Amino acid sequence: MRIFEYVVAALLLIIGLGITQLLNDAVQTFRLRHKIQLHWIPLVWAGLVFLWQMQFIWASFELDLLIKSWTAFKFAMLLFMALLLFVSGALIVPKTSDDQGGDAWEQFLDDGRWALVALASFFFLAFFSNPLLFNVPLWIPGNVLEFFMGLFLILVQFSTNEKIWKWATVAYTIVSLVAIGLLSPVEYQ
């Protein structure tokens, strides 16, 4: 095996565990839906975290083409990005076993929104690592978009107003779908 295969195996293992955690929590929440008052905002954010986890997997397939020599630093940056997506997935879905009780919105305000701090950290790390890993200019539009996506998550983090969260969720969903479309390779040969 080449080093690329080891690197991608480690990254995919962490992302795979994160996806498994997120989906397991989602199924558990569904099974206990009579004990928890579901709310659409945390569920949409869970879906967005899942989409970004999937985008990371899809983008990792081109690492072999983009990175010709691997260092521990490059590996650590990508590994930390995968870990941040894992943490996002582990925190985002409301759980009935949590101490907050059965209100998904309250659980989101208490714990779930911290998943978005991890997601913001992922975008900030992507913003700074793209030039280091892939030799792209810091201020190209796709890279700047990642910076502002992280900044947006940090700013909305301070709100407990449901109306602000509704608008932020809708806006971020649109931006995420556009960003995933722009940042993801269309196909691999």
C-alpha positions as CSV (number, residue, x, y, z in Angstrom):
1,M,0.0,0.0,0.0
2,R,1.1,3.6,-0.7
3,I,1.0,6.3,2.0
4,F,-2.0,7.9,0.4
5,E,-4.0,4.7,1.0
6,Y,-3.1,4.7,4.7
7,V,-3.9,8.3,5.1
8,V,-7.3,8.0,3.4
9,A,-8.1,4.8,5.4
10,A,-7.5,6.7,8.7
11,L,-9.6,9.7,7.5
12,L,-12.4,7.5,6.3
13,L,-12.4,5.5,9.4
14,I,-13.0,8.6,11.6
15,I,-15.6,10.1,9.2
16,G,-17.3,6.7,9.0
17,L,-17.5,6.5,12.7
18,G,-18.9,10.0,12.8
19,I,-21.6,9.2,10.2
20,T,-22.4,6.0,12.1
21,Q,-22.8,8.0,15.4
22,L,-25.0,10.6,13.7
23,L,-27.2,8.1,12.0
24,N,-27.5,5.9,15.1
25,D,-28.5,9.0,17.1
26,A,-31.0,9.9,14.4
27,V,-32.6,6.5,14.4
28,Q,-32.7,6.4,18.2
29,T,-34.4,9.8,18.3
30,F,-36.9,8.6,15.7
31,R,-37.6,5.5,17.8
32,L,-38.2,7.6,20.9
33,R,-40.2,10.3,19.1
34,H,-43.0,9.9,21.5
35,K,-40.7,10.9,24.4
36,I,-39.0,13.8,22.7
37,Q,-40.6,16.9,21.3
38,L,-38.9,17.1,17.9
39,H,-38.0,20.4,16.3
40,W,-37.1,21.0,12.6
41,I,-34.1,23.2,13.3
42,P,-31.8,20.6,15.0
43,L,-32.9,18.0,12.4
44,V,-31.9,20.3,9.5
45,W,-28.6,21.0,11.1
46,A,-28.0,17.3,11.6
47,G,-28.7,16.8,7.9
48,L,-26.2,19.6,7.1
49,V,-23.5,18.0,9.2
50,F,-24.1,14.7,7.5
51,L,-23.8,16.4,4.0
52,W,-20.5,18.0,5.0
53,Q,-19.2,14.6,6.3
54,M,-20.2,13.1,2.9
55,Q,-18.5,16.0,1.1
56,F,-15.3,15.4,3.0
57,I,-15.4,11.7,2.0
58,W,-16.0,12.6,-1.6
59,A,-13.2,15.2,-1.7
60,S,-10.7,12.9,0.0
61,F,-10.6,10.7,-3.1
62,E,-8.7,13.4,-4.9
63,L,-6.0,13.8,-2.3
64,D,-3.8,11.5,-4.2
65,L,-3.8,13.9,-7.2
66,L,-3.4,17.0,-5.1
67,I,-0.8,16.0,-2.5
68,K,2.4,14.4,-3.9
69,S,4.4,14.2,-0.7
70,W,2.9,13.5,2.7
71,T,4.2,14.9,6.0
72,A,3.0,14.4,9.5
73,F,1.8,18.0,9.5
74,K,-0.4,17.5,6.4
75,F,-1.8,14.3,7.8
76,A,-2.5,15.9,11.2
77,M,-4.4,18.8,9.6
78,L,-6.7,16.4,7.6
79,L,-7.0,14.2,10.7
80,F,-8.1,17.1,12.8
81,M,-10.6,18.2,10.2
82,A,-12.1,14.7,10.2
83,L,-12.2,14.7,14.0
84,L,-14.1,18.1,14.0
85,L,-16.7,16.6,11.7
86,F,-17.0,13.6,14.0
87,V,-17.6,15.8,17.0
88,S,-20.2,17.8,15.0
89,G,-22.0,14.6,14.2
90,A,-21.9,13.3,17.7
91,L,-23.3,16.5,19.3
92,I,-25.9,17.6,16.8
93,V,-28.8,15.1,17.2
94,P,-31.0,15.5,20.3
95,K,-31.2,12.6,22.6
96,T,-33.8,11.5,25.1
97,S,-31.2,10.3,27.5
98,D,-29.8,13.8,28.0
99,D,-30.5,15.6,31.2
100,Q,-32.4,18.4,29.5
101,G,-35.5,16.2,29.0
102,G,-37.5,15.7,25.9
103,D,-37.4,19.1,24.1
104,A,-35.2,18.9,21.1
105,W,-35.1,22.7,20.7
106,E,-33.8,23.1,24.3
107,Q,-31.3,20.3,23.9
108,F,-30.1,22.0,20.7
109,L,-29.6,25.3,22.5
110,D,-27.8,23.6,25.4
111,D,-25.6,21.1,23.5
112,G,-26.4,20.8,19.9
113,R,-25.3,24.2,18.8
114,W,-21.8,23.3,20.1
115,A,-21.7,20.9,17.2
116,L,-21.8,24.0,15.1
117,V,-18.7,25.4,16.8
118,A,-16.9,22.2,15.8
119,L,-18.3,22.7,12.3
120,A,-17.1,26.3,12.3
121,S,-13.7,25.2,13.4
122,F,-13.6,22.7,10.5
123,F,-14.3,25.6,8.1
124,F,-11.6,27.8,9.7
125,L,-9.1,25.0,9.5
126,A,-10.1,24.3,5.9
127,F,-9.6,28.0,5.1
128,F,-6.0,28.0,6.5
129,S,-5.1,24.5,5.4
130,N,-6.1,24.8,1.7
131,P,-3.2,27.0,0.9
132,L,-0.8,24.9,2.9
133,L,-2.0,21.5,1.5
134,F,-3.1,22.4,-2.0
135,N,-1.1,25.5,-2.9
136,V,-4.2,27.5,-3.6
137,P,-4.3,31.3,-2.9
138,L,-5.7,32.1,0.5
139,W,-8.3,34.6,-1.0
140,I,-9.8,32.6,-3.8
141,P,-13.6,32.6,-3.7
142,G,-14.1,29.0,-2.6
143,N,-11.6,29.4,0.3
144,V,-13.1,32.7,1.4
145,L,-16.6,31.1,1.3
146,E,-15.3,28.5,3.9
147,F,-14.0,31.3,6.1
148,F,-17.4,33.1,6.0
149,M,-19.3,29.9,6.6
150,G,-17.3,29.4,9.8
151,L,-17.7,33.0,10.8
152,F,-21.5,32.8,10.3
153,L,-21.7,29.7,12.6
154,I,-19.8,31.5,15.3
155,L,-22.0,34.6,15.1
156,V,-25.3,32.7,15.2
157,Q,-24.0,30.6,18.1
158,F,-24.6,33.5,20.5
159,S,-28.4,33.7,19.7
160,T,-31.1,31.9,21.6
161,N,-33.8,33.6,19.5
162,E,-35.7,30.9,17.6
163,K,-36.6,33.3,14.8
164,I,-32.9,34.1,14.2
165,W,-32.1,30.4,14.2
166,K,-34.9,29.8,11.6
167,W,-33.5,32.3,9.2
168,A,-30.0,31.2,9.9
169,T,-30.9,27.6,9.3
170,V,-32.6,28.4,6.0
171,A,-29.7,30.6,4.8
172,Y,-27.0,28.2,5.8
173,T,-28.8,25.3,4.1
174,I,-28.8,27.3,0.8
175,V,-25.2,28.3,1.2
176,S,-24.1,24.8,2.2
177,L,-25.8,23.3,-0.9
178,V,-24.2,25.8,-3.2
179,A,-20.8,25.4,-1.5
180,I,-20.9,21.6,-1.6
181,G,-21.7,21.9,-5.3
182,L,-18.8,24.3,-5.9
183,L,-16.2,22.6,-3.7
184,S,-16.9,19.0,-4.7
185,P,-15.4,17.3,-7.7
186,V,-18.1,16.3,-10.2
187,E,-16.5,13.0,-11.0
188,Y,-13.4,10.9,-10.7
189,Q,-11.8,8.8,-13.4
